[in-house]
């Protein structure tokens, strides 16, 4: 089951965002509920400590948590979605905003993917998916589209095909800039033998 998790980062209406598969469940994490109106969707559950949703009103059940908690609102929202049967999460509003939350989302996506729950992080103008060992990641990108493979650990046996700069079973150290800002020649395929990474993609017009 597909669930959308609405979080409080940047969200830009793009064709890539509009093309996402429609969800069976929508969970808003605190102030991320503001994206519901822009997406023209109803929220099924609203989760958080509600410290960033002043003035926001959603017609959805609220699941309140204390501010003194051990999880972010996004983590709580994802956990609720998985408890309700979600096997694939699209975290919308994932990029931009506070860096600590974005970084936690990226690492959390890698962890949940390893646990068997598919995760896509999306802000419309930028999106990302985890890359784990033994599972090829196919990205149907346009010619010239910018993508990066961000090493979340030391990587072994990284292969990239269908790109301007292809790689064949190379080692990439944690945090290396070597695999940042590659360009697609068409469909890109990434493979990894050991380690964990996040592959991010920029939509047209966002050349950072």
C-alpha positions as CSV (number, residue, x, y, z in Angstrom):
1,X,0.0,0.0,0.0
2,X,1.3,3.5,-0.9
3,X,1.2,6.2,1.7
4,X,2.2,9.9,1.4
5,X,3.9,11.5,4.3
6,X,3.6,15.3,4.3
7,X,6.6,17.0,6.1
8,X,7.5,20.6,6.5
9,X,10.2,21.2,3.9
10,X,10.0,22.8,0.5
11,X,7.3,21.6,-2.0
12,X,7.2,22.8,-5.6
13,X,4.5,21.8,-8.1
14,X,6.3,20.1,-11.0
15,X,5.3,17.4,-13.6
16,X,7.4,14.9,-11.6
17,X,5.4,15.6,-8.5
18,X,2.1,15.4,-10.3
19,X,3.1,12.0,-11.8
20,X,3.5,10.3,-8.4
21,X,1.2,7.4,-7.8
22,X,-1.8,8.3,-5.8
23,X,-1.8,7.2,-2.2
24,X,-4.2,5.0,-0.3
25,X,-3.2,6.8,2.9
26,X,-2.0,10.3,3.7
27,X,-0.4,11.2,7.0
28,X,0.7,14.7,7.8
29,X,3.6,15.4,10.1
30,X,2.8,18.6,12.1
31,X,3.3,21.6,9.9
32,X,3.7,19.4,6.8
33,X,-0.1,19.4,6.8
34,X,0.1,22.8,5.0
35,X,1.0,20.9,1.8
36,X,-2.4,19.2,1.7
37,X,-4.1,22.2,0.1
38,X,-1.4,22.6,-2.5
39,X,-1.7,18.9,-3.4
40,X,-5.5,19.0,-3.3
41,X,-5.7,15.9,-1.1
42,X,-7.4,14.9,2.2
43,X,-5.4,13.9,5.2
44,X,-6.2,10.7,7.0
45,X,-4.1,11.3,10.1
46,X,-2.3,14.3,11.5
47,X,0.7,13.4,13.8
48,X,3.1,15.4,15.9
49,X,3.7,17.7,18.8
50,X,2.0,20.5,16.8
51,X,4.6,23.2,17.5
52,X,4.8,24.2,13.9
53,X,1.2,24.2,12.8
54,X,-0.2,27.4,14.3
55,X,-3.2,28.6,12.4
56,X,-3.5,25.4,10.4
57,X,-6.7,23.4,10.5
58,X,-7.1,20.0,9.0
59,X,-10.2,17.8,9.0
60,X,-8.3,14.8,10.2
61,X,-7.8,12.8,13.4
62,X,-5.0,14.2,15.5
63,X,-2.4,12.0,17.2
64,X,-0.6,14.3,19.7
65,X,2.8,13.7,21.1
66,X,4.8,15.6,23.7
67,X,7.6,18.0,22.6
68,X,10.0,16.0,24.8
69,X,10.0,12.9,22.6
70,X,12.6,10.6,21.1
71,X,11.4,10.8,17.5
72,X,10.8,13.5,14.9
73,X,7.2,14.2,13.8
74,X,8.2,12.7,10.4
75,X,9.4,9.5,12.0
76,X,6.1,9.2,14.0
77,X,4.1,9.8,10.8
78,X,6.0,7.1,8.9
79,X,5.6,4.7,11.8
80,X,1.9,5.2,11.9
81,X,1.6,4.7,8.1
82,X,3.6,1.4,8.3
83,X,1.4,0.3,11.2
84,X,-1.6,0.8,9.0
85,X,-0.1,-1.4,6.3
86,X,1.9,1.0,4.1
87,X,4.7,-0.8,2.2
88,X,5.9,2.2,0.1
89,X,6.3,5.7,1.4
90,X,6.5,9.0,-0.5
91,X,7.8,11.7,1.8
92,X,6.7,15.0,0.3
93,X,8.3,18.2,1.4
94,X,11.5,16.3,2.2
95,X,14.1,18.8,1.0
96,X,14.7,22.4,2.1
97,X,13.8,23.8,5.5
98,X,15.9,22.7,8.4
99,X,19.0,20.8,7.4
100,X,18.9,18.5,10.5
101,X,15.4,17.3,9.6
102,X,16.4,16.8,6.0
103,X,19.5,14.8,7.0
104,X,17.5,12.7,9.4
105,X,14.9,12.0,6.7
106,X,17.7,10.9,4.3
107,X,19.2,8.5,6.8
108,X,15.8,7.3,7.9
109,X,14.9,6.5,4.3
110,X,18.0,4.3,3.9
111,X,17.1,2.5,7.2
112,X,13.4,1.9,6.2
113,X,14.4,0.7,2.8
114,X,16.7,-1.8,4.4
115,X,13.8,-2.9,6.5
116,X,11.8,-3.7,3.4
117,X,9.7,-0.5,3.1
118,X,10.2,1.4,-0.1
119,X,10.9,5.1,0.4
120,X,11.0,8.1,-2.0
121,X,11.9,11.6,-0.8
122,X,10.3,14.3,-2.9
123,X,10.0,18.1,-3.0
124,X,8.9,18.4,-6.6
125,X,12.1,20.1,-7.8
126,X,14.3,17.4,-6.2
127,X,13.8,13.8,-5.2
128,X,15.8,10.9,-3.9
129,X,15.8,7.1,-3.3
130,X,18.0,4.9,-1.2
131,X,20.5,2.6,-2.9
132,X,21.3,-0.7,-1.1
133,X,23.5,-3.7,-2.0
134,X,22.2,-6.3,-4.4
135,X,19.2,-4.3,-5.7
136,X,19.6,-2.4,-9.0
137,X,18.0,1.1,-8.9
138,X,16.6,2.0,-12.3
139,X,16.0,5.8,-12.9
140,X,14.1,6.8,-16.0
141,X,15.8,10.2,-16.4
142,X,15.9,12.6,-19.3
143,X,19.1,13.2,-21.2
144,X,21.3,15.7,-19.4
145,X,19.3,15.5,-16.1
146,X,21.5,15.9,-13.0
147,X,21.7,13.2,-10.4
148,X,24.1,12.3,-7.6
149,X,25.0,9.2,-5.6
150,X,25.6,10.3,-2.0
151,X,27.6,7.8,0.0
152,X,26.0,7.3,3.4
153,X,28.8,4.9,4.3
154,X,32.0,3.7,2.6
155,X,30.8,2.1,-0.7
156,X,32.2,-1.0,-2.4
157,X,31.4,-2.1,-5.9
158,X,29.4,1.0,-7.0
159,X,28.4,0.8,-10.7
160,X,26.6,3.5,-12.7
161,X,25.4,2.9,-16.2
162,X,23.5,5.2,-18.7
163,X,25.3,8.3,-17.5
164,X,27.8,10.8,-18.8
165,X,30.3,9.4,-16.3
166,X,29.8,5.7,-15.9
167,X,31.5,3.7,-13.1
168,X,32.2,0.0,-12.8
169,X,32.5,-1.5,-9.3
170,X,34.4,1.3,-7.7
171,X,35.0,2.1,-4.1
172,X,33.7,5.5,-2.8
173,X,34.5,6.7,0.7
174,X,31.8,8.1,3.0
175,X,30.8,11.7,2.0
176,X,32.9,11.7,-1.2
177,X,32.1,14.4,-3.8
178,X,33.2,12.1,-6.6
179,X,29.7,10.9,-7.4
180,X,28.0,14.3,-7.0
181,X,26.5,16.0,-10.1
182,X,26.6,13.3,-12.8
183,X,24.4,13.6,-15.9
184,X,22.0,11.1,-17.3
185,X,22.3,9.9,-20.9
186,X,18.8,8.2,-20.6
187,X,17.8,5.6,-18.1
188,X,20.3,5.4,-15.4
189,X,21.0,2.1,-13.5
190,X,22.9,2.1,-10.2
191,X,24.2,-1.0,-8.4
192,X,26.1,-1.5,-5.2
193,X,27.9,-4.4,-3.7
194,X,28.3,-3.1,-0.1
195,X,27.4,0.0,1.8
196,X,24.4,2.4,1.7
197,X,23.8,5.5,-0.4
198,X,21.1,8.0,-1.4
199,X,20.6,8.8,-5.1
200,X,19.2,12.3,-5.6
201,X,17.8,13.8,-8.8
202,X,17.2,17.4,-9.8
203,X,14.3,18.3,-12.0
204,X,14.7,20.6,-15.1
205,X,15.8,24.1,-14.2
206,X,17.4,23.2,-10.9
207,X,21.1,23.1,-11.7
208,X,22.8,23.6,-8.3
